[in-house]
Amino acid sequence: MIKNIPNKMSDKDLIAYIGRVCPRRIDFLYLRMDFQNGCNVGYAFVNFITVQDLLLFAQTKLGIKWNMYSSEKVLQMSYANYQGKEALVEKFKNSCIMDEREEWRPKIFHSDGPQQGLPEPFPKPTHLRRKERSSHNRGALFVPGVHHHNNVHQQHERTRDSRQDGGGRLDASYYLPPFKRGRPSP
């Protein structure tokens, strides 16, 4: 999971940003959006094709300012509760997010072969009841802490559900070779 993403960044911008370090080396990307204001909520689920791709990106960008959109944010990464393209596709293919605008939906890319890194069609839903349930819980897709015209219990459930996406924060030094650990941040 990539965190602290400038809120004005689009999924295409994020793909290009990752591609400058690891071209065509991701096979899943979902930049979470706030449907009310059309901006991202600051994090994305990203699956790198290999661990080496993840490490290269982390060693290059983790802890570094984005230097985009007049943002002072510093790129952070964490583990998500769902790992791997297959698990992420399974999580989202039956979600009501797939009914949203194309640019707000999760994206998948070919994992190997000559089309590696190029867009791949997202599988159709297989559990319509799960998708329907997802639609009823739609509030979990909004930014936590945003209050809607619902009762307190529903707001608590949305916040709780939204936290399910999280994961553990990664320490930048974990990805750095021993000789670079402990260097001051720029």
N, C-alpha and C positions, 0 to 999 in steps of 0.2 A: 504494500500500500504506500503510495506517495502522498505526503501530507504537506500542509502549508503552501498549497498551490495558490497563486494569485487568482482572486475571484473572477477577474475578467477573462481569464484564459479559457479557450474552447478546447474541445477534445482534439481537434485537428492541430491546434497549436501545441498541445501536450505531446501528441504523437511526433510532431516535427522536432520538438525539444529533445525527446528521448532518442529520436533517430539521429541526432547529431553526434551522439555518443555510441549508440547501438543500432545502426540502421537495420530495419526489418527484423528485429530480434525480440519483438513482443508478439504474443498471440491472443491477448485479451486486454481490453482497456474499458473501464467504465468510470467516467468522471461524474461524480454525483452532482446533481443540480438542485437549486432552489427554484421550484416551479413558479413561485410568486414574483421573483425579481429577474429570473432568467440568467442568474450568475451561478457559477459552481460554488459548492460549499467548502472548498478548500482541500479536498482529498479525492484520490482516485484509486480504484482497484486496478493493478497492473500485473500481468503475468509475463515475466521474461521467459524466453524459450529455454535457456539453460541457466544454471547457477552462475556460470562464468559471465554471462551477460548481465545478470543482476549485480554481481560483484564489480564488474567494470563500471556500470552506471553509478553504483553507490560510491565507489572510490573516486569517481570523477565529480559527482554532483552533491553528494550528501553533505549537509552543513554549509553549503554555498548559497549566497543570495541569488535569487532568480534574475535580478536585473531586467525585469520586464514590467510593463504597465505601471511604472513608478512605484512598484511594490518594494518594501523593505523585508519581505518574508524570506526566510531561509528554508531551503528544501530539507524536509525530514522524511524518514521512511519508518514503517513499522510492519510487523507481521499482521496479516488479516486472519480472521477465523477460518476463511475458506482459502485453500491453497490449490493451485493448479488450474489449468484451463478447463478441464472436464468438470471439476467441482464448481467453478464459477459459472460456467454455462448452465449447469444443472440448477444452481441457485436462482439465476435470473431468467431463464427461458419461460418459466411459469409465473413471472412477476408482471404486474400491471405496468411496470416501467416500459415494457415492450409495446405498449399502446401510445406512448408519448411521442413527441416529435423525434424524428430520426436522429438528429444531432444530440439528443439527450439520452439515447439508448446505449446499452453496452455494445461494444464492437468486438468481433473476433477476427483473427487473421490466421492464415495458413501457418502451421507449425514447422513444416519441412517441405522439401522439394523445390522445384523452380519457382513456385508461387509463394515461398516462405515470406511471411511478413506482409503479404497483400491481403486485402479484405476478403472475408469469407462470409457467406450467408449465415445468419444466426438461425439455429434450429427452431422449428415451430414448437409451441407449447404442447405438452403431453398430458398435463393435469389441469383441465379447465376449472375444476373446483378449487384447486390451489391458487390459480390465477384470480378467481373470483374472491377468494379469501384475501389475497394480496391487495385487491382493489379496495376491500373494506378497511384494510389496515394502511391505506395509502399515506396517512399522516406520518408514518415512520420514514417516508422518503424525504420529508422536509427537514430543514435544519433543526436540530434539537434546541429547545428553549424558545422557539417561535410559538406564540400562543395563538391558537385558533379559537373559534367560537364553539368549544366543546367543554364537557365537564372535566373536573380534575382527574378522575380515574383514566379517562381517555388520554389526557395529556401525559400522565405518568406512563401509560403503556407505550405511547409514541416515543418518549424519551428512552425508556427501557429497550424497546425494539431497535432504536437507532444505535444504541451502544453495542448491540450485537455485532455490528460491522467492525468494530474496533479491533485492535490487537495490541501487541506489546511494542513499545517504542524501541527503535534500534539506536544504539550508540554508534556514532560515526566512526569511532576508533575501532569498532569491531571489524570493519571492512578494510581498514588501512593496514598496509604492511607494517611490521614492528618498527622499522626505522622512521616511519612517518607519524606514529602515534605520539600524542602529546604535543604536536605542533600547534601553535596558536591559530585560531580561526582568522581568516582575512577580514 
